[in-house]
Amino acid sequence: MFVRSLIVSLLLSVSWAFAQGTVYESRQFTSDAFGGDINYSIYLPEGYENDTRAYPVVYMLHGYGGEDTDWVRYGDIAMTADRMIAEGTLPPVIIAMPDGGNSYYVNSEEYGAYETALAQDFVDYIDSNYRTIAERGSRAIGGLSMGGYGAAYYALKYPDTFAIVGVMSGALFDEPPTNRAQLTGEPFDEDVWAQHDIFALIDDAAASEDRCGWPPPAEKCLSFFINAGDDDQLGLQTDALLFYNDLIEAEFPAQLRIHDGNHAWGFWAEHVDEVLEYFAVRFARYY
């Protein structure tokens, strides 16, 4: 019993030894496109307040029914970033986490102009109000479930803004889901669905002049990391595989990991480190 208590105490002392970044929850920025304020939370790495350097930015999107504080409160992302920075597996980064409501991160009459607000206005706001490296190669975007869809959607639609993508248990439906109101609202609109079909966006992006080719060049290449649980209640591990295969066929660099787990915060908190590590390796190509 004594030995066990000693081990626990040692582990806790090690965790406390990590330099801690600062998290500000539910700040607000104003988007003209949205016509009002949107909440966001932000992680600033240890030392940010006392130095003058600029930092890469990781944008992390929450899932359906969530909010801007989710990644901090349930996903342990600040604690994970602190640990990885201390270990040297992640460079000091800013992590920006906006509130997307239940919008699926697209513009709609029901929820408002979230796509324009977050993919454009929010990025401009973060670059203007924090010390960022304001280049696409210094921006990564990730998310879970609905936010995984949003991350992939923004990266494919705005390749000049984001260079690296992390999709966790992404709602990457290759056909309209059983809940047909998802993404398009009620009543279901097939044309709206088609306009936001993530698989069609792969083809559109691959046809552009910015396609990387395979094997990819050493830098400045839109690349994807995808993971999901093998027991995902929504069956999203299947769509993760389909999405990965389509990316490879379109000659985008991509990696896929299927782990033991389901569609829950336990899975996302446990595996967000591999997403951040993927980002870190690609940030290193630029610096």
C-alpha positions as CSV (number, residue, x, y, z in Angstrom):
1,M,0.0,0.0,0.0
2,F,2.8,2.3,0.9
3,V,4.7,1.6,-2.4
4,R,1.5,2.2,-4.4
5,S,0.9,5.6,-2.6
6,L,4.5,6.6,-3.2
7,I,4.2,5.8,-7.0
8,V,1.0,7.8,-7.2
9,S,2.6,10.7,-5.4
10,L,5.6,10.6,-7.7
11,L,3.4,10.5,-10.8
12,L,1.4,13.5,-9.6
13,S,4.6,15.5,-8.8
14,V,5.8,14.8,-12.3
15,S,2.6,16.0,-13.9
16,W,2.7,19.1,-11.8
17,A,6.2,19.7,-13.0
18,F,5.0,20.4,-16.5
19,A,5.0,24.1,-17.4
20,Q,1.3,25.1,-17.8
21,G,-0.2,27.2,-20.5
22,T,-3.1,29.5,-19.9
23,V,-6.7,28.9,-21.0
24,Y,-9.2,31.6,-21.4
25,E,-12.8,30.3,-21.8
26,S,-15.7,31.8,-23.6
27,R,-14.1,34.9,-24.9
28,Q,-16.0,36.6,-27.8
29,F,-15.2,37.9,-31.2
30,T,-17.5,39.8,-33.5
31,S,-18.2,38.5,-37.0
32,D,-19.8,40.8,-39.6
33,A,-20.8,37.8,-41.6
34,F,-22.5,36.2,-38.6
35,G,-24.0,39.5,-37.6
36,G,-23.0,39.2,-33.9
37,D,-20.6,37.7,-31.4
38,I,-19.4,34.1,-31.2
39,N,-17.7,32.5,-28.2
40,Y,-14.3,31.0,-28.4
41,S,-11.8,29.5,-25.9
42,I,-8.1,29.7,-26.4
43,Y,-5.0,28.0,-25.0
44,L,-1.8,30.1,-24.9
45,P,1.4,28.2,-24.2
46,E,3.6,28.8,-21.2
47,G,5.7,31.9,-21.8
48,Y,3.3,33.5,-24.2
49,E,2.7,36.5,-22.0
50,N,6.4,37.2,-21.5
51,D,8.0,36.8,-24.9
52,T,7.6,38.3,-28.4
53,R,7.7,35.2,-30.6
54,A,5.0,34.2,-33.0
55,Y,3.3,30.8,-32.8
56,P,1.6,28.2,-35.0
57,V,-2.1,27.9,-34.5
58,V,-4.2,24.8,-34.0
59,Y,-7.9,25.2,-34.5
60,M,-10.0,22.6,-32.8
61,L,-13.8,22.2,-33.5
62,H,-16.3,20.6,-31.1
63,G,-19.0,18.1,-31.9
64,Y,-22.8,18.3,-32.3
65,G,-24.4,19.6,-29.1
66,G,-21.1,20.9,-27.8
67,E,-19.5,24.3,-27.3
68,D,-16.2,26.1,-27.3
69,T,-15.1,24.9,-23.8
70,D,-15.5,21.2,-24.7
71,W,-12.0,20.4,-25.7
72,V,-10.6,21.9,-22.5
73,R,-13.2,20.5,-20.1
74,Y,-13.7,17.1,-21.5
75,G,-10.9,16.5,-24.0
76,D,-8.0,17.5,-21.7
77,I,-6.4,19.3,-24.6
78,A,-4.6,21.9,-22.5
79,M,-3.1,19.3,-20.2
80,T,-2.1,17.2,-23.2
81,A,-0.5,20.2,-24.9
82,D,1.4,21.1,-21.7
83,R,2.8,17.5,-21.5
84,M,3.7,17.3,-25.1
85,I,5.4,20.7,-25.1
86,A,7.4,19.6,-22.1
87,E,8.4,16.4,-23.8
88,G,9.4,18.1,-27.0
89,T,6.8,16.3,-29.1
90,L,4.8,19.4,-29.8
91,P,6.2,22.9,-30.3
92,P,4.6,25.7,-28.3
93,V,1.3,26.4,-30.1
94,I,-1.8,28.5,-29.7
95,I,-5.0,26.4,-29.7
96,A,-8.1,28.2,-30.7
97,M,-11.5,26.6,-30.1
98,P,-14.6,28.4,-31.5
99,D,-18.2,27.7,-30.7
100,G,-20.0,26.4,-33.8
101,G,-23.4,25.7,-32.3
102,N,-25.1,22.8,-34.1
103,S,-24.3,24.3,-37.5
104,Y,-22.1,21.6,-39.0
105,Y,-19.8,24.6,-39.6
106,V,-21.6,25.6,-42.8
107,N,-23.6,28.7,-43.6
108,S,-27.4,28.2,-43.2
109,E,-30.5,30.1,-42.7
110,E,-31.3,28.1,-39.5
111,Y,-28.0,28.7,-37.7
112,G,-26.3,31.6,-39.5
113,A,-23.2,32.2,-41.4
114,Y,-20.9,30.0,-39.3
115,E,-18.7,28.9,-42.2
116,T,-17.8,32.4,-43.2
117,A,-17.5,33.5,-39.6
118,L,-15.1,30.7,-38.6
119,A,-13.2,29.8,-41.7
120,Q,-12.5,33.5,-42.5
121,D,-13.4,36.0,-39.9
122,F,-12.2,34.0,-36.9
123,V,-8.9,33.2,-38.5
124,D,-8.4,36.9,-39.3
125,Y,-9.3,37.8,-35.7
126,I,-6.9,35.3,-34.2
127,D,-4.1,36.5,-36.5
128,S,-4.9,40.2,-35.6
129,N,-5.2,39.7,-31.8
130,Y,-2.6,37.1,-31.0
131,R,1.0,36.6,-32.0
132,T,0.6,34.0,-34.7
133,I,2.6,32.9,-37.7
134,A,0.0,34.0,-40.2
135,E,0.7,31.5,-42.9
136,R,-1.3,28.4,-44.0
137,G,1.7,26.2,-43.2
138,S,1.4,27.3,-39.6
139,R,-2.3,26.5,-39.3
140,A,-3.7,23.1,-38.5
141,I,-7.4,22.4,-38.0
142,G,-9.0,19.4,-36.2
143,G,-12.2,18.3,-34.7
144,L,-14.4,15.5,-33.5
145,S,-17.6,14.1,-34.9
146,M,-19.4,17.2,-36.4
147,G,-16.2,19.1,-35.8
148,G,-14.3,16.4,-37.7
149,Y,-16.5,17.1,-40.7
150,G,-16.0,20.8,-40.2
151,A,-12.2,20.5,-40.1
152,A,-12.1,18.4,-43.3
153,Y,-14.7,20.7,-45.0
154,Y,-12.7,23.9,-44.2
155,A,-9.4,22.4,-45.2
156,L,-10.7,21.2,-48.6
157,K,-12.6,24.3,-49.3
158,Y,-10.0,26.8,-48.1
159,P,-6.7,25.1,-48.9
160,D,-5.0,28.5,-48.9
161,T,-5.9,29.0,-45.2
162,F,-5.2,25.5,-43.6
163,A,-2.4,23.1,-44.4
164,I,-2.9,20.2,-41.9
165,V,-6.1,18.4,-40.9
166,G,-7.0,16.1,-38.0
167,V,-10.3,14.3,-38.1
168,M,-11.4,12.4,-35.0
169,S,-14.5,10.2,-35.4
170,G,-15.6,12.5,-38.2
171,A,-19.2,12.8,-39.3
172,L,-18.0,12.0,-42.9
173,F,-21.2,10.5,-44.1
174,D,-20.8,9.2,-47.7
175,E,-24.6,9.4,-48.0
176,P,-27.4,11.2,-46.2
177,P,-27.4,9.9,-42.6
178,T,-30.4,8.2,-41.0
179,N,-31.1,11.5,-39.2
180,R,-31.6,13.3,-42.5
181,A,-31.9,16.7,-40.8
182,Q,-28.2,16.6,-39.9
183,L,-26.2,19.2,-41.9
184,T,-29.2,20.6,-43.9
185,G,-31.8,21.2,-41.2
186,E,-35.5,20.5,-41.5
187,P,-36.9,19.7,-44.0
188,F,-34.0,17.7,-45.5
189,D,-32.7,19.4,-48.6
190,E,-30.9,17.1,-51.1
191,D,-29.3,20.1,-52.9
192,V,-27.8,21.5,-49.7
193,W,-26.5,18.1,-48.9
194,A,-24.9,17.8,-52.3
195,Q,-23.2,21.2,-52.0
196,H,-21.5,20.1,-48.8
197,D,-20.7,16.5,-49.7
198,I,-17.2,16.0,-48.3
199,F,-16.3,13.3,-50.8
200,A,-17.2,15.5,-53.7
201,L,-15.0,18.2,-52.2
202,I,-12.0,15.8,-52.4
203,D,-12.5,15.5,-56.1
204,D,-12.8,19.3,-56.5
205,A,-9.7,19.9,-54.4
206,A,-7.7,17.2,-56.3
207,A,-8.6,18.9,-59.6
208,S,-7.1,22.2,-58.5
209,E,-3.6,23.3,-59.2
210,D,-2.7,22.9,-55.6
211,R,-2.8,19.1,-55.5
212,C,0.3,17.7,-53.8
213,G,0.8,14.5,-55.7
214,W,2.1,11.2,-54.2
215,P,4.5,10.8,-52.7
216,P,4.1,14.3,-51.3
217,P,6.8,17.0,-51.5
218,A,8.6,17.8,-48.3
219,E,6.6,20.9,-47.5
220,K,3.5,23.0,-48.1
221,C,1.2,20.1,-48.8
222,L,-2.4,19.7,-47.5
223,S,-2.3,16.5,-45.4
224,F,-4.8,14.6,-43.3
225,F,-4.7,12.5,-40.1
226,I,-7.9,10.5,-39.4
227,N,-8.8,8.3,-36.5
228,A,-11.9,6.6,-35.1
229,G,-13.0,3.9,-32.7
230,D,-13.7,0.4,-33.8
231,D,-16.9,0.4,-31.8
232,D,-18.2,3.8,-32.9
233,Q,-21.9,3.8,-32.2
234,L,-22.6,5.8,-35.4
235,G,-20.5,3.5,-37.6
236,L,-18.1,6.4,-38.4
237,Q,-15.1,4.1,-38.6
238,T,-16.5,2.9,-41.9
239,D,-16.7,6.4,-43.3
240,A,-13.2,7.2,-41.9
241,L,-11.9,4.3,-44.1
242,L,-13.8,5.5,-47.1
243,F,-12.6,9.0,-46.6
244,Y,-9.0,7.9,-46.2
245,N,-9.2,5.7,-49.4
246,D,-10.6,8.6,-51.4
247,L,-7.9,10.9,-50.2
248,I,-5.2,8.4,-51.2
249,E,-6.8,7.8,-54.6
250,A,-6.8,11.6,-55.1
251,E,-3.1,11.6,-54.2
252,F,-3.4,13.6,-50.9
253,P,-1.1,12.4,-48.1
254,A,-3.1,10.9,-45.3
255,Q,-2.9,8.6,-42.4
256,L,-5.6,6.5,-40.7
257,R,-5.8,4.9,-37.3
258,I,-8.6,2.7,-36.0
259,H,-8.3,2.2,-32.2
260,D,-10.3,0.3,-29.7
261,G,-13.0,2.7,-28.5
262,N,-16.4,4.3,-29.2
263,H,-17.9,7.6,-30.0
264,A,-17.2,9.3,-26.6
265,W,-14.9,11.8,-24.8
266,G,-12.8,9.0,-23.3
267,F,-11.7,8.1,-26.8
268,W,-11.0,11.6,-28.0
269,A,-9.2,12.6,-24.8
270,E,-7.0,9.5,-25.1
271,H,-6.1,9.9,-28.7
272,V,-5.9,13.7,-29.3
273,D,-2.1,13.5,-28.6
274,E,-1.6,11.6,-31.9
275,V,-3.4,14.3,-33.8
276,L,-1.3,17.0,-32.2
277,E,1.9,15.0,-32.9
278,Y,0.9,14.7,-36.5
279,F,0.5,18.5,-36.6
280,A,3.8,19.0,-34.9
281,V,5.8,17.0,-37.5
282,R,4.3,19.0,-40.3
283,F,4.8,22.3,-38.5
284,A,8.5,21.3,-38.2
285,R,8.7,21.3,-42.0
286,Y,8.4,25.1,-42.0
287,Y,10.6,26.0,-39.1
